[in-house]
Amino acid sequence: MSLFDRLVVASIPVIPRAIVHRVARRYVAGETLDDAISAARTLAGEGAMITFDILGESVTRAEQTEAARDEYLRLLSAIAKSGLPVNVSVKPTAVGLSIDQDLVRRNLAAICRRAVEAGIFVRLDMEDSPHTEGTLRLSLDLVAEFGGVGVALQAYLRRSLADLDRLIRAKMNVRICKGIYRERREIAYKDPDVIVRNFAAMVEKHISAGCYAAIATHDERCIQLALATIDRLKLGPDAYEFQMLLGVDPLLRRILIGAGHRLRVYVPYGRDWYAYSTRRLKENPAIARHVVNATLGLGPSTT
Ligand code: FDA
């Protein structure tokens, strides 16, 4: 990232929320369940599957986690009624991971129980490294009790390739992504090429062990390497899926669907859109530059 882009990214916290909202709208379906269902209908019409995430993370009070759990329960009922190809993603800290082990287990068990009844798959998102081990243990316990539960692993973490062993033993459905949080070099690869290679190694290890992989990336290098593995192993399209974020590279989404691959779009919604949207903007300084220009009244950026 250039020095200018770093400055742009550093200035995001002081930009008025209304302006961030205007640009960040593309990454979030809206504030309500109805907004999310309507986005899912459009995506399903394009041949995509969907995973919903109710925005909210790192809460500090038990009541907040119970409110999040209840929103997930309402969401599961709405999905079941809609008949759309939708599953759910949950951030463990939104339901209590950083507060209390029993609390997070109870909340997630309630979500998984309802999801199993409705035939809906539940994925635990992977957050920053203090939560890696806790999230993996929860996912293994939940899949043993309920089935139909998966987790995400981050290719930037040095530990992830080895973490796959436990998940493969449990025949877990794993989402492989690069990872989005700021981590120390002691535990995380920093070189983008090394992260791409680790991503490819994780996809190869997981699908060649006969496990279902969700290949979550917009990086053509990761996609090409995954496709080469899929081709070499002669896998049918039901052995894996690609996943992409709402608002990022819709053309690539259409290319993959057109080529006969399963593709799921991650659709976040909810009132708590700010933290999620600013993470997306920090990832993409080109878009963040538009936000800064709008704030300064400079008109559209030329880059
Ligand atoms: P990379 O960042 O190199 O992006 C490749 C190209 O995609 C860019 O050149 C750009 O064109 C486009 N692009 C990427 N991000 C963009 C953006 N914000 N706006 C516009 N264009 C953009 N992380 C995590 O730590 N835990 C998790 O549980 C998840 N879950 C998850 C689910 C799904 C479905 C996806 C797709 C991603 C995640 N992630 C995640 C985020 C992931 O770790 C990663 O940060 C982003 O996907 C960006 O990495 P890419 O592999 O796309 O490559």
Residues whose N, C-alpha, C, O or C-beta is under 5 A from the ligand:
A	BS01	FDA	D125 M126 A152 Q154 C177 K178 G179 I180 Y181 A216 T217 H218 D219 Q243 M244 L245 V248 Y266 R280 E283 N284
